[in-house]
């Protein structure tokens, strides 16, 4: 399966992101805050970090966050962000499989292929185009299973589909089936049962997947459900 097409790489050929600050996440990964200085950054894209000192390395943009242009007290998670977009390209990027110590203020993120890789052996977690869901909260439902609330990062999945659980999107710990889906179409709350979990529409602000796994302790916030 081809995860990154030449068309996508050409689309962001002039992309550049300047890192201003970094924050480690409790459940793994890092958030880098900064500014898109040119081009367009897309959620799910694989990029190269070019440090001011040290070796360049691969990293994946798992999600994008920025203040809502219509309500700065709230945040949004757009599928892409532009240098000429809201807030002049200022945004925060969630990157799995890395830590705060990997990045420094002044480092740049640029497209794959635009600079030589100093660490070609490093493999960052790759987004699953079929379906990738980040777990934010876990609830046990008696006599039903486990509800995992979170965000669809890529693709879609429906009721009856088998999904894998992993601490990274390329680690299969166990599998389970989706029994039901509740969408969240606004910041205020959910909209009820839906047939498929997708990044937009009824699930644009996240959703809950009700799974047939009865032991909720097998799941962890910050980990993933995915279909490879």
N, CA, C and O of each residue as an XYZ file, in Angstrom:
912
protein
N       0.848     -1.190      0.000
C       0.000      0.000      0.000
C       0.885      1.241      0.000
O       1.790      1.367      0.825
N       0.624      2.140     -0.912
C       1.441      3.356     -1.029
C       0.864      4.430     -0.124
O      -0.217      4.957     -0.387
N       1.599      4.760      0.965
C       1.105      5.711      1.936
C       1.271      7.156      1.500
O       0.467      8.013      1.867
N       2.299      7.429      0.728
C       2.577      8.805      0.339
C       2.830      8.854     -1.162
O       3.812      8.306     -1.662
N       1.919      9.523     -1.871
C       2.031      9.587     -3.324
C       2.942     10.739     -3.729
O       3.189     11.661     -2.951
N       3.436     10.667     -4.969
C       4.243     11.775     -5.478
C       3.402     13.036     -5.561
O       3.909     14.144     -5.384
N       2.113     12.864     -5.831
C       1.231     14.020     -5.927
C       1.210     14.791     -4.609
O       1.257     16.021     -4.598
N       1.138     14.049     -3.487
C       1.135     14.708     -2.194
C       2.445     15.424     -1.930
O       2.444     16.539     -1.410
N       3.553     14.806     -2.275
C       4.839     15.435     -2.020
C       5.005     16.691     -2.873
O       5.564     17.683     -2.405
N       4.530     16.659     -4.108
C       4.621     17.843     -4.950
C       3.739     18.960     -4.425
O       4.085     20.138     -4.517
N       2.556     18.565     -3.854
C       1.624     19.554     -3.362
C       2.255     20.405     -2.260
O       1.933     21.588     -2.149
N       3.146     19.835     -1.442
C       3.749     20.587     -0.357
C       5.228     20.848     -0.621
O       6.011     20.967      0.321
N       5.620     20.938     -1.893
C       7.035     21.053     -2.249
C       7.705     22.273     -1.620
O       8.906     22.238     -1.351
N       6.955     23.352     -1.379
C       7.537     24.564     -0.830
C       7.207     24.744      0.647
O       7.364     25.835      1.194
N       6.749     23.671      1.291
C       6.333     23.745      2.687
C       7.532     23.930      3.630
O       8.595     23.345      3.425
N       7.336     24.758      4.668
C       8.345     24.903      5.727
C       7.646     25.319      7.015
O       6.740     26.152      7.005
N       8.085     24.720      8.135
C       7.523     25.014      9.454
C       8.668     25.317     10.409
O       9.586     24.509     10.557
N       8.620     26.468     11.053
C       9.661     26.887     11.996
C       9.207     26.579     13.423
O       8.149     27.042     13.851
N      10.001     25.799     14.160
C       9.648     25.409     15.522
C      10.019     26.512     16.514
O      11.125     27.052     16.481
N       9.058     26.837     17.405
C       9.275     27.856     18.430
C       9.398     27.229     19.820
O      10.245     27.639     20.614
N       8.548     26.227     20.116
C       8.564     25.611     21.444
C       8.121     24.157     21.339
O       7.556     23.755     20.321
N       8.370     23.361     22.382
C       8.060     21.936     22.381
C       7.488     21.536     23.740
O       7.832     22.119     24.768
N       6.593     20.513     23.729
C       5.982     20.023     24.958
C       5.844     18.506     24.875
O       5.246     17.983     23.934
N       6.398     17.804     25.860
C       6.210     16.355     25.934
C       4.774     16.048     26.325
O       4.174     16.770     27.120
N       4.218     14.965     25.761
C       2.879     14.521     26.103
C       2.951     13.412     27.145
O       3.861     12.583     27.114
N       1.999     13.397     28.059
C       1.997     12.436     29.159
C       1.984     11.002     28.652
O       2.646     10.134     29.221
N       1.239     10.753     27.591
C       1.083      9.393     27.089
C       1.996      9.089     25.898
O       1.750      8.147     25.145
N       3.036      9.881     25.737
C       3.990      9.638     24.658
C       3.818     10.591     23.501
O       2.717     11.074     23.240
N       4.913     10.861     22.806
C       4.879     11.810     21.706
C       5.175     13.218     22.185
O       5.433     13.452     23.366
N       5.133     14.147     21.249
C       5.493     15.528     21.566
C       4.613     16.471     20.756
O       4.148     16.120     19.672
N       4.390     17.658     21.282
C       3.737     18.738     20.543
C       4.778     19.806     20.266
O       5.445     20.283     21.184
N       4.918     20.183     19.003
C       5.805     21.291     18.649
C       4.947     22.471     18.193
O       4.074     22.326     17.338
N       5.204     23.616     18.767
C       4.483     24.833     18.408
C       5.381     25.700     17.542
O       6.590     25.777     17.763
N       4.781     26.351     16.556
C       5.583     27.182     15.678
C       4.756     27.823     14.586
O       3.558     28.050     14.753
N       5.399     28.115     13.462
C       4.738     28.853     12.386
C       5.081     28.250     11.033
O       6.239     27.952     10.742
N       4.049     28.078     10.211
C       4.259     27.686      8.818
C       4.725     28.925      8.071
O       3.982     29.899      7.952
N       5.929     28.892      7.579
C       6.492     30.082      6.922
C       6.228     30.107      5.429
O       6.305     31.163      4.802
N       5.915     28.940      4.847
C       5.492     28.902      3.449
C       4.799     27.584      3.161
O       5.091     26.566      3.789
N       3.885     27.609      2.212
C       3.224     26.398      1.771
C       2.098     25.934      2.677
O       1.556     26.704      3.470
N       1.756     24.652      2.541
C       0.628     24.049      3.251
C       1.097     22.775      3.948
O       1.797     21.959      3.349
N       0.716     22.606      5.198
C       1.023     21.407      5.964
C      -0.250     20.583      6.103
O      -1.303     21.117      6.450
N      -0.156     19.277      5.832
C      -1.325     18.399      5.879
C      -1.216     17.396      7.021
O      -0.152     16.823      7.254
N      -2.312     17.190      7.723
C      -2.373     16.147      8.739
C      -2.048     14.793      8.107
O      -2.535     14.474      7.023
N      -1.217     13.997      8.795
C      -0.858     12.675      8.295
C       0.378     12.666      7.418
O       0.844     11.598      7.022
N       0.923     13.844      7.103
C       2.096     13.897      6.238
C       3.360     13.469      6.984
O       3.502     13.722      8.180
N       4.254     12.834      6.278
C       5.582     12.517      6.805
C       6.523     13.637      6.385
O       6.565     14.013      5.214
N       7.280     14.171      7.344
C       8.175     15.295      7.078
C       9.573     14.984      7.604
O       9.802     13.956      8.241
N      10.494     15.892      7.323
C      11.863     15.781      7.829
C      12.129     16.958      8.754
O      11.885     18.108      8.390
N      12.631     16.670      9.955
C      13.065     17.741     10.857
C      14.535     18.045     10.560
O      15.390     17.160     10.609
N      14.804     19.298     10.256
C      16.170     19.757      9.999
C      16.612     20.583     11.211
O      16.227     21.746     11.332
N      17.412     20.001     12.105
C      17.816     20.728     13.314
C      18.912     21.744     13.026
O      19.624     21.643     12.027
N      19.035     22.717     13.910
C      20.111     23.706     13.772
C      21.461     23.032     13.958
O      22.452     23.425     13.342
N      21.494     21.999     14.826
C      22.694     21.168     14.986
C      22.250     19.719     15.106
O      21.206     19.440     15.696
N      23.020     18.804     14.559
C      22.667     17.392     14.641
C      22.129     16.851     13.339
O      22.221     17.502     12.299
N      21.560     15.646     13.397
C      21.112     14.930     12.214
C      19.644     15.175     11.899
O      18.816     15.303     12.801
N      19.329     15.240     10.605
C      17.940     15.332     10.161
C      17.264     13.979     10.362
O      17.908     12.936     10.244
N      15.943     13.998     10.671
C      15.236     12.740     10.909
C      13.777     12.867     10.477
O      13.233     13.965     10.361
N      13.163     11.708     10.244
C      11.765     11.646      9.826
C      10.833     11.827     11.013
O      11.158     11.428     12.131
N       9.670     12.431     10.768
C       8.601     12.474     11.763
C       7.260     12.629     11.045
O       7.196     13.126      9.920
N       6.197     12.195     11.714
C       4.852     12.215     11.140
C       4.002     13.260     11.852
O       4.012     13.338     13.081
N       3.267     14.063     11.088
C       2.348     15.039     11.668
C       1.035     14.321     11.941
O       0.223     14.138     11.034
N       0.825     13.916     13.185
C      -0.372     13.160     13.533
C      -1.619     14.048     13.522
O      -2.669     13.639     13.026
N      -1.504     15.259     14.068
C      -2.644     16.178     14.090
C      -2.150     17.611     14.184
O      -1.010     17.872     14.568
N      -3.039     18.537     13.824
C      -2.745     19.973     13.829
C      -3.733     20.650     14.774
O      -4.914     20.304     14.793
N      -3.257     21.603     15.549
C      -4.146     22.346     16.450
C      -3.846     23.826     16.357
O      -2.687     24.236     16.282
N      -4.921     24.641     16.362
C      -4.769     26.093     16.363
C      -6.014     26.715     16.986
O      -7.045     26.051     17.083
N      -5.939     27.995     17.415
C      -7.138     28.658     17.946
C      -8.202     28.792     16.857
O      -7.888     28.999     15.685
N      -9.455     28.669     17.265
C     -10.571     28.841     16.340
C     -10.603     30.301     15.874
O     -10.657     31.202     16.711
N     -10.571     30.558     14.555
C     -10.588     31.940     14.068
C     -11.819     32.717     14.514
O     -11.783     33.944     14.602
N     -12.921     32.001     14.798
C     -14.167     32.656     15.200
C     -14.329     32.734     16.709
O     -15.176     33.477     17.204
N     -13.520     31.968     17.450
C     -13.588     31.974     18.909
C     -12.221     31.583     19.456
O     -11.975     30.403     19.707
N     -11.331     32.548     19.646
C      -9.945     32.254     20.047
C      -9.811     31.493     21.360
O      -8.745     30.946     21.643
N     -10.873     31.446     22.169
C     -10.801     30.696     23.426
C     -10.949     29.190     23.194
O     -10.678     28.392     24.092
N     -11.376     28.804     21.997
C     -11.510     27.402     21.642
C     -10.419     27.025     20.634
O      -9.861     27.894     19.965
N     -10.123     25.743     20.529
C      -9.151     25.268     19.545
C      -9.837     24.397     18.505
O     -10.889     23.816     18.770
N      -9.242     24.309     17.326
C      -9.746     23.461     16.255
C      -8.614     22.552     15.790
O      -7.443     22.823     16.054
N      -8.966     21.478     15.100
C      -7.992     20.522     14.576
C      -8.231     20.372     13.071
O      -8.866     19.409     12.643
N      -7.733     21.310     12.271
C      -7.965     21.259     10.830
C      -7.173     20.148     10.163
O      -6.181     19.671     10.714
N      -7.610     19.733      8.973
C      -6.902     18.710      8.211
C      -5.631     19.270      7.585
O      -4.717     18.514      7.255
N      -5.566     20.597      7.416
C      -4.356     21.225      6.900
C      -4.258     22.651      7.436
O      -5.243     23.210      7.919
N      -3.074     23.229      7.347
C      -2.846     24.607      7.784
C      -1.907     25.275      6.788
O      -1.014     24.635      6.234
N      -2.120     26.571      6.567
C      -1.391     27.305      5.526
C      -0.621     28.484      6.119
O      -0.986     29.035      7.157
N       0.445     28.845      5.431
C       1.214     30.022      5.848
C       0.371     31.292      5.730
O       0.523     32.223      6.521
N      -0.520     31.320      4.734
C      -1.368     32.487      4.527
C      -2.760     32.290      5.121
O      -3.693     33.013      4.769
N      -2.908     31.308      6.027
C      -4.194     31.021      6.644
C      -4.389     31.779      7.946
O      -3.696     32.761      8.213
N      -5.357     31.309      8.771
C      -5.620     31.972     10.055
C      -4.382     32.025     10.939
O      -3.565     31.105     10.934
N      -4.250     33.107     11.697
C      -3.155     33.293     12.652
C      -1.786     33.262     11.978
O      -0.785     32.924     12.609
N      -1.747     33.614     10.696
C      -0.486     33.705      9.937
C       0.334     32.424     10.001
O       1.564     32.458     10.017
N      -0.373     31.287     10.037
C       0.318     29.999     10.034
C       0.779     29.508     11.386
O       1.433     28.468     11.462
N       0.462     30.219     12.463
C       0.831     29.756     13.804
C      -0.045     28.568     14.195
O      -1.269     28.640     14.083
N       0.564     27.485     14.649
C      -0.193     26.292     15.023
C       0.703     25.365     15.838
O       1.900     25.613     15.982
N       0.118     24.302     16.367
C       0.845     23.285     17.108
C       0.650     21.946     16.409
O      -0.432     21.660     15.897
N       1.697     21.125     16.388
C       1.670     19.840     15.688
C       1.947     18.720     16.683
O       2.906     18.786     17.453
N       1.111     17.699     16.662
C       1.345     16.517     17.501
C       2.141     15.502     16.690
O       1.746     15.130     15.585
N       3.279     15.052     17.253
C       4.179     14.131     16.559
C       4.399     12.901     17.438
O       4.950     13.037     18.530
N       3.989     11.700     17.004
C       4.196     10.491     17.798
C       5.613      9.954     17.628
O       6.299     10.270     16.657
N       6.033      9.145     18.580
C       7.299      8.440     18.463
C       8.537      9.280     18.684
O       9.652      8.814     18.449
N       8.357     10.517     19.135
C       9.493     11.411     19.408
C       9.302     12.058     20.767
O       8.228     11.948     21.359
N      10.338     12.737     21.275
C      10.256     13.419     22.556
C      10.723     14.862     22.409
O      11.284     15.250     21.384
N      10.479     15.648     23.454
C      10.840     17.067     23.450
C      12.319     17.271     23.172
O      12.703     18.239     22.516
N      13.158     16.356     23.672
C      14.606     16.507     23.516
C      15.076     16.357     22.067
O      16.204     16.728     21.742
N      14.217     15.814     21.193
C      14.586     15.655     19.781
C      14.531     16.976     19.015
O      15.123     17.095     17.943
N      13.825     17.968     19.559
C      13.586     19.225     18.844
C      14.151     20.406     19.634
O      14.341     20.332     20.848
N      14.410     21.487     18.916
C      14.930     22.707     19.537
C      14.319     23.921     18.837
O      14.009     23.849     17.648
N      14.139     25.037     19.554
C      13.661     26.255     18.897
C      14.567     26.619     17.719
O      15.793     26.618     17.836
N      13.947     26.924     16.603
C      14.711     27.251     15.400
C      14.839     26.093     14.428
O      15.190     26.307     13.268
N      14.558     24.851     14.876
C      14.549     23.717     13.940
C      13.435     23.903     12.920
O      12.459     24.609     13.174
N      13.586     23.263     11.763
C      12.587     23.369     10.702
C      12.037     21.991     10.338
O      12.750     20.990     10.397
N      10.756     21.955      9.961
C      10.157     20.776      9.346
C       9.969     21.077      7.870
O       9.407     22.111      7.508
N      10.437     20.175      7.016
C      10.379     20.374      5.561
C       9.900     19.077      4.907
O       9.872     18.038      5.567
N       9.524     19.110      3.629
C       9.016     17.914      2.959
C      10.063     16.815      2.823
O      11.259     17.087      2.716
N       9.591     15.569      2.828
C      10.463     14.430      2.553
C      11.041     14.579      1.149
O      10.318     14.889      0.203
N      12.336     14.357      1.023
C      12.994     14.460     -0.282
C      13.613     15.803     -0.559
O      14.364     15.950     -1.524
N      13.310     16.810      0.283
C      13.861     18.144      0.031
C      15.265     18.308      0.606
O      16.014     19.188      0.182
N      15.619     17.461      1.571
C      16.973     17.482      2.138
C      17.419     16.038      2.341
O      16.570     15.159      2.491
N      18.729     15.764      2.353
C      19.206     14.394      2.615
C      18.896     13.984      4.047
O      18.943     14.805      4.963
N      18.577     12.705      4.233
C      18.319     12.183      5.564
C      19.620     11.692      6.188
O      20.349     10.910      5.579
N      19.909     12.153      7.402
C      21.086     11.688      8.121
C      20.809     10.400      8.885
O      21.734      9.683      9.268
N      19.502     10.109      9.109
C      19.125      8.910      9.854
C      18.138      8.081      9.040
O      16.990      7.932      9.458
N      18.539      7.538      7.897
C      17.589      6.797      7.067
C      17.068      5.539      7.730
O      16.038      5.004      7.318
N      17.767      5.053      8.758
C      17.338      3.838      9.417
C      16.210      4.085     10.406
O      15.576      3.126     10.846
N      15.933      5.331     10.772
C      14.893      5.631     11.745
C      13.523      5.475     11.098
O      13.272      6.027     10.026
N      12.653      4.738     11.736
C      11.301      4.552     11.229
C      10.316      5.188     12.188
O      10.188      4.749     13.331
N       9.617      6.221     11.734
C       8.593      6.846     12.554
C       7.274      6.134     12.324
O       7.072      5.554     11.257
N       6.358      6.161     13.310
C       5.044      5.580     13.088
C       4.365      6.217     11.885
O       4.338      7.443     11.773
N       3.815      5.408     10.982
C       3.176      5.919      9.779
C       1.658      5.907      9.945
O       1.107      4.977     10.534
N       0.987      6.925      9.434
C      -0.463      6.928      9.540
C      -1.069      5.805      8.706
O      -0.618      5.547      7.590
N      -2.093      5.134      9.244
C      -2.783      4.076      8.512
C      -3.869      4.732      7.672
O      -4.822      5.287      8.220
N      -3.741      4.676      6.358
C      -4.691      5.335      5.486
C      -6.070      4.682      5.550
O      -7.080      5.351      5.334
N      -6.121      3.373      5.847
C      -7.402      2.680      5.924
C      -8.239      3.203      7.092
O      -9.413      3.535      6.927
N      -7.616      3.274      8.285
C      -8.297      3.818      9.471
C      -7.278      4.002     10.584
O      -6.502      3.095     10.883
N      -7.285      5.190     11.199
C      -6.401      5.490     12.338
C      -7.165      6.350     13.330
O      -7.644      7.432     12.992
N      -7.273      5.851     14.570
C      -8.074      6.492     15.616
C      -7.232      6.639     16.869
O      -6.708      5.647     17.376
N      -7.087      7.874     17.388
C      -6.344      8.100     18.628
C      -7.299      8.067     19.808
O      -8.306      8.774     19.816
N      -6.988      7.250     20.802
C      -7.824      7.105     21.993
C      -7.494      8.212     22.999
O      -6.339      8.382     23.390
N      -8.523      8.963     23.413
C      -8.341     10.005     24.424
C      -8.913      9.606     25.782
O      -8.361      9.970     26.821
N     -10.028      8.853     25.774
C     -10.672      8.445     27.027
C     -11.211      7.024     26.871
O     -11.535      6.591     25.765
N     -11.303      6.306     27.985
C     -11.765      4.915     27.978
C     -12.840      4.739     29.048
O     -12.693      5.213     30.174
N     -13.927      4.049     28.678
C     -15.022      3.801     29.607
C     -15.438      2.336     29.504
O     -15.531      1.784     28.407
N     -15.688      1.713     30.655
C     -16.184      0.344     30.686
C     -17.710      0.372     30.714
O     -18.300      1.087     31.524
N     -18.353     -0.398     29.838
C     -19.809     -0.479     29.780
C     -20.215     -1.895     30.176
O     -19.942     -2.851     29.450
N     -20.850     -2.021     31.297
C     -21.186     -3.326     31.856
C     -22.053     -4.129     30.888
O     -23.028     -3.619     30.337
N     -21.684     -5.382     30.695
C     -22.400     -6.328     29.831
C     -22.410     -5.912     28.355
O     -23.144     -6.492     27.555
N     -21.609     -4.923     27.998
C     -21.545     -4.476     26.598
C     -20.134     -4.575     26.046
O     -19.912     -5.201     25.009
N     -19.171     -3.954     26.738
C     -17.785     -3.938     26.276
C     -17.081     -2.694     26.752
O     -17.274     -2.268     27.891
N     -16.267     -2.105     25.901
C     -15.485     -0.920     26.242
C     -15.768      0.190     25.237
O     -15.800     -0.046     24.029
N     -15.972      1.400     25.745
C     -16.129      2.571     24.881
C     -14.825      3.351     24.882
O     -14.305      3.698     25.943
N     -14.298      3.626     23.702
C     -13.091      4.440     23.561
C     -13.467      5.726     22.840
O     -13.923      5.690     21.697
N     -13.280      6.851     23.497
C     -13.570      8.149     22.898
C     -12.279      8.756     22.379
O     -11.241      8.672     23.036
N     -12.339      9.367     21.202
C     -11.142      9.967     20.632
C     -11.392     10.614     19.294
O     -12.498     11.074     19.010
N     -10.355     10.647     18.470
C     -10.388     11.385     17.208
C      -9.966     10.472     16.064
O      -8.975      9.751     16.175
N     -10.712     10.501     14.969
C     -10.330      9.788     13.750
C      -9.290     10.630     13.018
O      -9.571     11.767     12.638
N      -8.101     10.086     12.820
C      -7.015     10.821     12.176
C      -6.955     10.566     10.678
O      -6.592     11.456      9.908
N      -7.308      9.356     10.261
C      -7.280      9.001      8.839
C      -8.332      7.942      8.555
O      -8.662      7.129      9.418
N      -8.859      7.962      7.322
C      -9.717      6.895      6.851
C     -11.051      6.825      7.566
O     -11.510      7.813      8.139
N     -11.684      5.634      7.531
C     -12.971      5.437      8.181
C     -13.144      3.968      8.535
O     -12.500      3.095      7.952
N     -14.025      3.706      9.499
C     -14.349      2.345      9.910
C     -15.823      2.297     10.265
O     -16.400      3.300     10.685
N     -16.437      1.122     10.095
C     -17.860      0.985     10.351
C     -18.162     -0.085     11.377
O     -17.273     -0.817     11.811
N     -19.418     -0.168     11.760
C     -19.878     -1.173     12.708
C     -19.606     -2.568     12.134
O     -19.933     -2.849     10.981
N     -19.012     -3.425     12.945
C     -18.667     -4.775     12.522
C     -17.238     -4.925     12.038
O     -16.755     -6.046     11.876
N     -16.545     -3.797     11.802
C     -15.150     -3.875     11.359
C     -14.241     -4.326     12.496
O     -14.483     -4.015     13.662
N     -13.199     -5.059     12.142
C     -12.176     -5.464     13.108
C     -11.053     -4.439     13.114
O     -10.504     -4.110     12.062
N     -10.707     -3.930     14.301
C      -9.637     -2.943     14.433
C      -8.545     -3.506     15.335
O      -8.808     -4.345     16.196
N      -7.322     -3.038     15.130
C      -6.192     -3.429     15.953
C      -5.911     -2.344     16.985
O      -6.103     -1.158     16.718
N      -5.456     -2.759     18.164
C      -5.013     -1.818     19.188
C      -3.499     -1.849     19.273
O      -2.892     -2.920     19.229
N      -2.877     -0.663     19.395
C      -1.429     -0.595     19.542
C      -1.011      0.705     20.184
O      -1.728      1.702     20.098
N       0.151      0.705     20.832
C       0.679      1.927     21.442
C       1.219      2.879     20.382
O       1.308      4.084     20.619
N       1.582      2.349     19.213
C       1.918      3.139     18.029
C       1.095      2.571     16.882
O       0.621      1.438     16.967
N       0.917      3.347     15.796
C       0.069      2.882     14.703
C       0.629      1.704     13.903
O      -0.009      1.267     12.946
N       1.802      1.177     14.265
C       2.336      0.021     13.549
C       2.603     -1.144     14.500
O       3.342     -2.067     14.155
N       2.000     -1.109     15.708
C       2.186     -2.170     16.689
C       0.828     -2.798     16.984
O      -0.047     -2.131     17.536
N       0.637     -4.065     16.628
C      -0.613     -4.764     16.903
C      -0.484     -5.526     18.219
O       0.274     -6.492     18.305
N      -1.220     -5.096     19.242
C      -1.217     -5.786     20.526
C      -2.338     -6.817     20.576
O      -2.128     -7.953     21.002
N      -3.542     -6.411     20.134
C      -4.677     -7.334     20.024
C      -5.707     -6.712     19.096
O      -5.580     -5.544     18.727
N      -6.715     -7.466     18.719
C      -7.766     -6.971     17.836
C      -9.124     -7.097     18.516
O      -9.302     -7.904     19.429
N     -10.073     -6.295     18.061
C     -11.438     -6.336     18.574
C     -12.369     -5.792     17.491
O     -11.915     -5.262     16.477
N     -13.673     -5.929     17.720
C     -14.649     -5.472     16.727
C     -15.435     -4.270     17.237
O     -15.675     -4.126     18.436
N     -15.831     -3.408     16.296
C     -16.650     -2.244     16.616
C     -18.114     -2.684     16.693
O     -18.652     -3.220     15.724
N     -18.760     -2.458     17.846
C     -20.158     -2.832     18.031
C     -21.108     -1.676     17.742
O     -22.233     -1.884     17.287
N     -20.643     -0.444     18.012
C     -21.478      0.739     17.788
C     -20.580      1.959     17.744
O     -19.436      1.910     18.197
N     -21.095      3.059     17.198
C     -20.346      4.309     17.067
C     -21.257      5.468     17.447
O     -22.396      5.537     16.985
N     -20.768      6.380     18.285
C     -21.482      7.615     18.614
C     -20.671      8.796     18.105
O     -19.501      8.945     18.457
N     -21.276      9.625     17.291
C     -20.590     10.773     16.726
C     -20.649     11.989     17.635
O     -21.513     12.095     18.505
N     -19.713     12.901     17.417
C     -19.682     14.182     18.133
C     -19.528     15.276     17.093
O     -18.421     15.550     16.631
N     -20.628     15.894     16.728
C     -20.618     16.845     15.625
C     -20.399     18.280     16.018
O     -20.442     19.167     15.166
N     -20.160     18.535     17.315
C     -19.924     19.909     17.761
C     -19.085     19.885     19.030
O     -18.882     18.828     19.627
N     -18.598     21.055     19.442
C     -17.829     21.151     20.671
C     -18.701     20.914     21.896
O     -18.207     20.498     22.944
N     -20.013     21.180     21.763
C     -20.907     21.102     22.905
C     -21.290     19.667     23.258
O     -21.552     19.371     24.424
N     -21.327     18.776     22.276
C     -21.746     17.416     22.591
C     -21.936     16.549     21.380
O     -21.644     16.946     20.252
N     -22.441     15.332     21.634
C     -22.582     14.343     20.579
C     -23.892     14.471     19.835
O     -24.774     15.249     20.201
N     -23.991     13.677     18.773
C     -25.214     13.692     17.967
C     -25.861     12.309     17.930
O     -26.876     12.125     17.259
N     -25.291     11.336     18.638
C     -25.900     10.022     18.699
C     -25.284      9.021     17.739
O     -24.244      9.290     17.137
N     -25.929      7.855     17.592
C     -25.379      6.753     16.790
C     -25.173      7.121     15.323
O     -26.004      7.798     14.716
N     -24.054      6.664     14.765
C     -23.763      6.809     13.337
C     -23.239      5.472     12.823
O     -22.844      4.608     13.606
N     -23.239      5.308     11.496
C     -22.825      4.038     10.893
C     -21.310      3.911     10.754
O     -20.761      2.814     10.847
N     -20.629      5.063     10.527
C     -19.188      4.998     10.291
C     -18.470      6.093     11.068
O     -19.007      7.179     11.285
N     -17.243      5.784     11.481
C     -16.369      6.762     12.126
C     -15.472      7.368     11.062
O     -14.693      6.656     10.427
N     -15.574      8.679     10.861
C     -14.822      9.393      9.838
C     -14.216     10.662     10.451
O     -14.600     11.049     11.554
N     -13.264     11.321      9.747
C     -12.655     12.540     10.314
C     -13.551     13.766     10.214
O     -13.214     14.813     10.767
N     -14.692     13.663      9.518
C     -15.528     14.835      9.302
C     -16.995     14.493      9.539
O     -17.306     13.428     10.071
N     -17.893     15.385      9.148
C     -19.315     15.134      9.298
C     -19.712     14.936     10.749
O     -19.301     15.714     11.610
N     -20.516     13.894     11.042
C     -20.996     13.649     12.413
C     -19.875     13.374     13.413
O     -20.091     13.447     14.622
N     -18.681     13.060     12.915
C     -17.551     12.761     13.817
C     -16.459     13.824     13.734
O     -15.314     13.564     14.105
N     -16.802     15.014     13.253
C     -15.790     16.042     13.012
C     -15.104     16.506     14.295
O     -13.980     17.004     14.239
N     -15.755     16.354     15.448
C     -15.136     16.727     16.717
C     -14.835     15.492     17.567
O     -14.718     15.577     18.789
N     -14.712     14.345     16.898
C     -14.415     13.113     17.600
C     -15.613     12.187     17.649
O     -16.692     12.529     17.165
N     -15.424     11.016     18.232
C     -16.504     10.052     18.358
C     -16.117      9.010     19.402
O     -14.991      8.988     19.899
N     -17.071      8.155     19.717
C     -16.827      7.042     20.632
C     -17.052      5.734     19.882
O     -18.067      5.560     19.207
N     -16.105      4.826     20.006
C     -16.232      3.496     19.426
C     -16.537      2.517     20.550
O     -15.756      2.387     21.492
N     -17.664      1.832     20.455
C     -18.012      0.816     21.443
C     -17.506     -0.521     20.911
O     -17.914     -0.962     19.836
N     -16.612     -1.168     21.671
C     -15.886     -2.354     21.210
C     -16.314     -3.587     21.994
O     -16.824     -3.485     23.110
N     -16.098     -4.761     21.388
C     -16.520     -6.009     22.030
C     -15.514     -6.548     23.038
O     -15.680     -7.666     23.527
N     -14.466     -5.777     23.365
C     -13.488     -6.175     24.375
C     -14.007     -5.758     25.753
O     -14.212     -4.571     26.006
N     -14.220     -6.730     26.641
C     -14.818     -6.442     27.947
C     -13.831     -5.856     28.951
O     -14.240     -5.168     29.886
N     -12.542     -6.118     28.771
C     -11.536     -5.629     29.715
C     -11.030     -4.260     29.277
O     -10.163     -4.166     28.408
N     -11.571     -3.195     29.878
C     -11.197     -1.835     29.481
C      -9.756     -1.499     29.848
O      -9.181     -0.559     29.300
N      -9.169     -2.260     30.771
C      -7.794     -1.986     31.190
C      -6.775     -2.347     30.111
O      -5.600     -1.999     30.233
N      -7.204     -3.031     29.068
C      -6.277     -3.378     27.989
C      -5.988     -2.173     27.094
O      -5.028     -2.185     26.323
N      -6.814     -1.139     27.196
C      -6.657      0.057     26.375
C      -5.947      1.150     27.170
O      -5.969      1.145     28.401
N      -5.317      2.087     26.456
C      -4.597      3.185     27.106
C      -4.839      4.480     26.335
O      -4.805      4.493     25.105
N      -5.083      5.567     27.066
C      -5.208      6.880     26.428
C      -3.899      7.241     25.743
O      -2.819      7.018     26.291
N      -4.000      7.798     24.545
C      -2.828      8.159     23.765
C      -2.394      7.060     22.803
O      -1.542      7.291     21.946
N      -2.974      5.856     22.937
C      -2.677      4.770     22.006
C      -3.665      4.816     20.836
O      -4.411      5.785     20.689
N      -3.668      3.769     20.006
C      -4.383      3.835     18.727
C      -5.210      2.593     18.458
O      -4.880      1.489     18.893
N      -6.309      2.810     17.719
C      -7.062      1.758     17.060
C      -6.878      1.984     15.566
O      -6.965      3.122     15.105
N      -6.628      0.934     14.807
C      -6.346      1.156     13.391
C      -6.673     -0.074     12.559
O      -6.779     -1.187     13.073
N      -6.830      0.159     11.258
C      -6.944     -0.893     10.263
C      -5.822     -0.650      9.270
O      -5.784      0.402      8.633
N      -4.913     -1.594      9.126
C      -3.755     -1.405      8.264
C      -4.123     -1.639      6.807
O      -3.268     -1.524      5.929
